[in-house]
Structures are given as structure tokens and as C-alpha cells.
Amino acid sequence: MKLGLRLPQSANVDYATDIAHVARRAEEIGYAGLWVYERVLFPLSPTDGMYGVPGLPWDPYYEYCADPLTVLTLAAAATSRVRLGTSILVGPLHNELHLARTLATLDLASRGRVVLGVGSGWSTDEYRAAGADFGARGRSMEELVDALRALWSPNPVTYSDSRMSVENALANPKPQRPIPIAFGGSGERALKRVAAKGDGWIPSGLGGPELVAAWKHVRELAERNGRDPQALQLLPLAWLGLTDAPLGADRGLFQGTVAQVVEDLVATAEAGPDEVIIGLESTTKSVAELVDRAEEVMEGAREAGVV
């Protein structure tokens, strides 16, 4: 199993230096991937609760999120081996042609290291701000993936959907190789989308036996779709809440000391993930602390024999 690290995107980051520093150190420490997420605004009076849960306040962590693809570009320039992924972009907020060109350019600049993790999102405020149709988000999500793959295919390109039309055109640049596309989400519709169209799955907040069962279901769905389940990648996102003192038996998943979190990583390894994406920024106070904690987690995982 490999470990990936979410890059810092908050307000207390010096983007001129910190992204490159974290990216280089993560690669030196042994992380296999660097990942970013997306929130496009923080409504002060949100229409929806966080994650679409009525009444659930938005986490202050979401108040500031630097542009994910710019952050990945900075990381690409500072590294040579780690893959560069989004976990995740809110797909329907993006213009299909512009996103295809940006990702292809980044993939060429990084010599084929980009992974696109994409989801349909949950905030109607973000959709209104982007001029996107929240009611059509499922269709838009699937059309986005079809459009990207068409625009990255050999020229000339002909493709149309409800949002765009390209007729017998040269669509450049092309990525160095087909960019893998993984989906987020954990509902049945999301899992069917992974099975039918995805190259992988990025679940959040799942680990241990629950993840094992869900991944088994996804692979069974893929087989029913006539796809090779072995070709799918499992890339779970683990939000770590590290503490100095051990938490009790009722602690949450990936919460507690480094040793306790490593226990959860060992249990998660049973699902056979390709890479577990570690999120540390929401519970660390500085970039220096994030790097230190990332190194502690990697050392603990190595000692436990899961990486």
C-alpha cells in the first residue's frame, strides 16, 4: 500500500515557497502522491448544510481554499516522481474544454503524473456562483468525463453534449497518456458510476471492514458492466485528527495518536487500496507541523509493515 498527502491550501500558507517545500519533503519522505481539493466559495448564510446534511454548519476549514490546479502546478515543478491528483474537483463547475486543456498541459509538464478525482458536489451556492445547473449535476458529471476523454483522444475530435459541441477540430494539447479518472461519492449511484465509467474510486471517511465491503461491491458492479475489476484503483481519503494522548475506544476513524491512526491504516490495508490519501491540514497549525506529522505517520506505517 502507498500513502499520498494532501497539500496545504489554506490562508496561512506562503504560496511562493510552502507548496514547493511540502511537495519536495513529501517526495523525499516516501509519499507516492500529492493531492488537492476544491471549494470555490464559503457562503456566510449557506443554503445547504455541509455535505448536503440539513442544519450541519460548514467547517471553518472550508473558508479558504487556494485554486487546486494552480497548487498542483507548483508541486509538479518541485517534484519528479510523485503522482499529482485532485481529491476532488467539483466536476460540473468546470468548463469541459478549458479543464481538458489545463489537465493535459499539467500532465505534459509533469511527464504523465496527473490523476483526476472528480465528483458532483453538494453545495447549491457553489453551483449558482459558477452558473451551473445543480439539478442536472449527475448528467453533467458523466458528460464531463465523456468530453474529457473525447478531447484527449486522437485528432480530429468530434463530440457534443448538453453543454458543448466540437465538430472535426484539432483539440490540443493532449496528455502524455490517458489521464486516469476516479470518482468520489459513496451512494449507490456514485458507486455505479465508478463501476461503469471510472478508472478508480476515492471514498472519504471509510476504512477497515466497511471499506472492504464497499470495494467488493464496486468490483462486482464493474464485472457486471463487462469491465475488468482488477483495473480499478482504490484511493481512499483519510482525514487524520492526530492527538498527543491516546483516545478511548469510542474514538473516530483515523483519530488519535499516530499509533492509533496506524492501526486504522492497517485495517484499511485489508481492502487492498492502491494509495491512501492522508489529510492533515485541518488539524495542524502550520506547514512545518504538517510536514513533521506527515513524516511521523509514514514512519509509523513503515514500522507496521503496511507501506
C-alpha positions as CSV (number, residue, x, y, z in Angstrom):
1,M,0.0,0.0,0.0
2,K,1.2,3.5,-0.8
3,L,0.4,6.8,1.0
4,G,-0.5,10.1,-0.5
5,L,-0.5,13.5,1.1
6,R,-3.0,16.4,0.7
7,L,-1.2,19.6,0.0
8,P,-1.9,22.7,2.1
9,Q,-4.3,25.2,0.5
10,S,-5.3,27.4,3.5
11,A,-4.8,31.1,4.2
12,N,-1.7,30.5,6.4
13,V,0.4,29.2,3.5
14,D,3.1,31.2,1.7
15,Y,2.3,30.0,-1.8
16,A,5.6,31.4,-3.1
17,T,7.6,28.9,-1.1
18,D,5.5,26.5,1.1
19,I,3.9,24.4,-1.7
20,A,7.2,23.5,-3.2
21,H,8.7,22.8,0.2
22,V,5.9,20.4,1.3
23,A,5.9,18.7,-2.1
24,R,9.7,18.1,-2.1
25,R,9.7,16.9,1.5
26,A,6.7,14.6,0.9
27,E,8.5,13.0,-2.1
28,E,11.7,12.6,0.0
29,I,9.8,11.1,2.9
30,G,8.3,8.5,0.6
31,Y,4.8,9.7,-0.2
32,A,3.6,8.4,-3.6
33,G,1.1,11.1,-4.4
34,L,0.3,14.8,-3.7
35,W,-3.4,15.7,-3.7
36,V,-5.6,18.8,-3.6
37,Y,-9.3,19.5,-3.1
38,E,-11.8,22.1,-4.2
39,R,-14.2,24.6,-2.6
40,V,-14.9,27.6,-4.7
41,L,-16.5,29.9,-2.0
42,F,-17.8,29.9,1.6
43,P,-21.3,31.3,1.9
44,L,-21.9,33.1,5.2
45,S,-25.5,32.1,5.1
46,P,-25.4,28.8,3.2
47,T,-28.4,27.4,1.5
48,D,-27.3,23.8,2.3
49,G,-25.7,22.2,5.4
50,M,-22.2,20.8,4.9
51,Y,-22.2,17.7,2.6
52,G,-25.9,18.5,2.0
53,V,-26.8,17.5,5.6
54,P,-29.6,19.8,6.7
55,G,-28.5,22.1,9.5
56,L,-24.9,20.9,9.6
57,P,-22.6,24.0,9.8
58,W,-19.9,24.3,7.3
59,D,-16.4,23.6,8.7
60,P,-14.3,26.8,9.1
61,Y,-11.6,24.8,7.3
62,Y,-13.5,25.5,4.0
63,E,-13.3,29.3,4.4
64,Y,-10.2,29.4,2.3
65,C,-9.1,27.0,-0.5
66,A,-6.5,28.0,-3.0
67,D,-7.1,27.0,-6.6
68,P,-6.3,23.3,-6.7
69,L,-4.8,23.1,-10.2
70,T,-2.5,26.0,-9.6
71,V,-1.3,24.4,-6.3
72,L,-0.7,21.1,-8.3
73,T,1.3,23.0,-10.9
74,L,3.6,24.4,-8.2
75,A,4.0,20.9,-6.8
76,A,4.8,19.5,-10.2
77,A,7.6,22.0,-10.7
78,A,9.2,20.9,-7.4
79,T,9.0,17.1,-7.8
80,S,9.8,14.4,-10.3
81,R,8.2,11.1,-9.2
82,V,5.0,11.6,-7.1
83,R,1.7,11.5,-8.9
84,L,-0.4,14.6,-8.8
85,G,-4.1,14.2,-8.1
86,T,-7.3,16.0,-7.3
87,S,-9.4,14.6,-4.4
88,I,-11.7,16.0,-5.6
89,L,-12.7,18.6,-8.2
90,V,-16.4,19.5,-8.3
91,G,-16.7,18.5,-12.0
92,P,-19.9,20.3,-13.2
93,L,-18.5,23.7,-12.0
94,H,-15.8,23.5,-14.8
95,N,-16.0,24.2,-18.5
96,E,-15.2,21.0,-20.2
97,L,-12.9,22.3,-22.9
98,H,-10.9,24.5,-20.5
99,L,-10.5,21.7,-18.0
100,A,-9.3,19.3,-20.7
101,R,-6.6,21.7,-21.9
102,T,-5.4,22.6,-18.3
103,L,-5.1,19.0,-17.2
104,A,-3.4,17.9,-20.4
105,T,-0.9,20.8,-20.1
106,L,-0.2,19.8,-16.5
107,D,0.2,16.2,-17.4
108,L,2.8,17.1,-20.1
109,A,4.6,19.4,-17.7
110,S,4.8,16.6,-15.1
111,R,5.6,13.9,-17.6
112,G,2.4,11.9,-17.1
113,R,1.8,12.1,-13.4
114,V,-1.8,13.6,-13.2
115,V,-4.8,11.8,-11.8
116,L,-8.2,13.4,-11.9
117,G,-10.5,12.8,-9.0
118,V,-13.9,14.3,-9.6
119,G,-17.3,14.4,-8.0
120,S,-20.7,16.2,-8.4
121,G,-20.5,18.2,-5.3
122,W,-23.3,19.1,-2.8
123,S,-23.5,22.9,-2.5
124,T,-26.2,24.7,-4.4
125,D,-24.4,28.0,-3.5
126,E,-21.4,26.9,-5.4
127,Y,-23.4,25.9,-8.4
128,R,-25.2,29.2,-8.6
129,A,-21.9,31.1,-8.3
130,A,-20.5,29.1,-11.2
131,G,-23.6,29.4,-13.3
132,A,-24.1,25.6,-13.3
133,D,-27.3,23.6,-13.0
134,F,-27.4,21.8,-9.7
135,G,-30.5,19.8,-10.8
136,A,-28.5,18.3,-13.8
137,R,-25.3,17.6,-11.8
138,G,-25.4,13.8,-12.4
139,R,-25.8,14.2,-16.1
140,S,-23.2,17.0,-16.2
141,M,-20.8,14.8,-14.2
142,E,-21.0,12.0,-16.7
143,E,-20.9,14.3,-19.7
144,L,-17.7,15.9,-18.3
145,V,-15.9,12.6,-18.2
146,D,-17.1,11.7,-21.7
147,A,-16.0,15.1,-23.0
148,L,-12.5,14.9,-21.4
149,R,-11.9,11.5,-22.9
150,A,-13.0,12.7,-26.3
151,L,-10.9,15.8,-26.2
152,W,-7.9,13.8,-25.2
153,S,-8.4,11.2,-28.0
154,P,-6.5,11.4,-31.3
155,N,-7.3,14.3,-33.6
156,P,-9.6,15.3,-35.2
157,V,-12.2,15.4,-32.5
158,T,-16.0,15.4,-32.9
159,Y,-18.0,15.5,-29.8
160,S,-21.2,17.1,-28.4
161,D,-23.3,17.0,-25.3
162,S,-25.8,19.3,-23.5
163,R,-23.0,21.9,-22.7
164,M,-20.6,21.8,-25.7
165,S,-20.1,20.9,-29.3
166,V,-16.9,20.2,-31.2
167,E,-17.0,19.3,-34.9
168,N,-14.0,17.9,-36.7
169,A,-11.4,20.0,-34.8
170,L,-7.9,19.7,-33.6
171,A,-8.1,19.7,-29.8
172,N,-4.7,20.3,-28.3
173,P,-2.6,19.7,-26.2
174,K,-3.1,16.0,-25.5
175,P,-1.9,14.5,-22.2
176,Q,1.2,12.3,-22.2
177,R,-1.0,9.3,-21.6
178,P,-4.7,8.8,-20.9
179,I,-5.3,10.6,-17.5
180,P,-6.9,8.2,-15.0
181,I,-10.3,9.5,-13.8
182,A,-11.5,8.5,-10.4
183,F,-14.9,9.3,-8.8
184,G,-15.8,10.4,-5.3
185,G,-19.0,9.7,-3.5
186,S,-20.4,6.7,-1.6
187,G,-24.1,6.5,-2.6
188,E,-25.3,3.7,-4.8
189,R,-25.5,6.0,-7.8
190,A,-21.9,7.1,-7.3
191,L,-20.7,3.5,-6.9
192,K,-22.4,2.5,-10.2
193,R,-20.7,5.5,-11.9
194,V,-17.3,4.2,-10.7
195,A,-18.1,0.7,-11.9
196,A,-19.4,1.9,-15.3
197,K,-17.1,4.8,-16.2
198,G,-14.3,5.2,-13.6
199,D,-10.6,4.2,-13.5
200,G,-10.9,4.4,-9.7
201,W,-12.8,5.4,-6.6
202,I,-11.9,8.0,-4.0
203,P,-14.1,7.3,-0.9
204,S,-13.9,9.6,2.1
205,G,-14.4,8.6,5.7
206,L,-14.4,4.9,5.1
207,G,-11.9,2.3,6.4
208,G,-11.5,-1.2,7.8
209,P,-14.3,-3.7,7.2
210,E,-16.7,-1.0,5.9
211,L,-14.3,-0.1,3.1
212,V,-13.6,-3.8,2.3
213,A,-17.3,-4.4,1.8
214,A,-17.9,-1.3,-0.3
215,W,-14.9,-2.0,-2.5
216,K,-16.1,-5.6,-3.1
217,H,-19.5,-4.2,-4.2
218,V,-17.9,-1.8,-6.6
219,R,-15.8,-4.5,-8.2
220,E,-18.8,-6.8,-8.5
221,L,-20.7,-3.9,-10.3
222,A,-17.8,-3.4,-12.6
223,E,-17.7,-7.0,-13.6
224,R,-21.5,-6.9,-14.3
225,N,-20.7,-4.0,-16.7
226,G,-18.2,-6.2,-18.5
227,R,-15.2,-4.3,-17.1
228,D,-12.1,-5.7,-15.5
229,P,-12.4,-5.0,-11.8
230,Q,-8.7,-5.6,-11.3
231,A,-8.0,-2.5,-13.4
232,L,-9.8,-0.2,-11.0
233,Q,-7.8,1.8,-8.4
234,L,-8.9,2.3,-4.8
235,L,-7.7,5.7,-3.4
236,P,-9.4,6.3,-0.1
237,L,-9.2,9.7,1.6
238,A,-8.3,9.6,5.3
239,W,-8.8,12.8,7.3
240,L,-6.4,12.5,10.2
241,G,-7.0,14.1,13.6
242,L,-3.8,13.5,15.4
243,T,-3.6,13.8,19.2
244,D,-0.6,13.5,21.6
245,A,-2.6,11.4,24.2
246,P,-4.4,8.2,23.2
247,L,-8.2,8.4,22.7
248,G,-10.7,5.9,24.1
249,A,-12.4,3.0,22.5
250,D,-15.1,5.3,21.1
251,R,-12.6,7.4,19.0
252,G,-13.5,8.2,15.4
253,L,-11.8,6.6,12.4
254,F,-8.3,8.0,11.8
255,Q,-8.5,10.0,15.1
256,G,-6.0,9.7,17.9
257,T,-2.2,9.2,18.3
258,V,0.0,8.2,15.4
259,A,0.0,4.7,16.7
260,Q,-3.9,4.6,16.8
261,V,-4.1,6.1,13.3
262,V,-1.6,3.5,12.0
263,E,-3.9,0.8,13.5
264,D,-6.7,2.2,11.2
265,L,-4.3,2.2,8.2
266,V,-3.5,-1.5,8.9
267,A,-7.3,-2.3,8.9
268,T,-7.8,-0.2,5.8
269,A,-5.0,-2.1,4.0
270,E,-7.3,-5.2,4.1
271,A,-9.3,-3.6,1.3
272,G,-6.2,-3.6,-1.0
273,P,-6.0,0.2,-1.7
274,D,-3.5,1.4,-4.2
275,E,-2.9,4.6,-2.2
276,V,-4.4,6.0,1.0
277,I,-4.6,9.8,0.8
278,I,-3.7,11.4,4.1
279,G,-5.3,14.7,5.0
280,L,-3.6,16.7,7.8
281,E,-4.1,20.3,7.1
282,S,-7.4,20.7,9.0
283,T,-5.8,19.7,12.3
284,T,-2.2,21.1,12.0
285,K,-1.4,24.7,12.8
286,S,1.5,25.3,10.4
287,V,3.2,24.0,7.3
288,A,6.1,22.9,9.5
289,E,3.8,20.9,11.7
290,L,2.1,19.3,8.7
291,V,5.4,18.1,7.4
292,D,6.5,16.8,10.8
293,R,3.3,14.9,11.3
294,A,3.4,13.5,7.7
295,E,6.8,12.1,8.5
296,E,5.6,10.6,11.8
297,V,2.7,8.9,10.0
298,M,5.0,7.5,7.3
299,E,7.5,6.1,9.9
300,G,4.6,4.5,11.8
301,A,3.1,2.9,8.7
302,R,6.5,1.6,7.7
303,E,7.1,0.1,11.1
304,A,3.7,-1.6,10.9
305,G,4.6,-3.0,7.5
306,V,1.7,-1.5,5.5
307,V,3.9,0.6,3.2
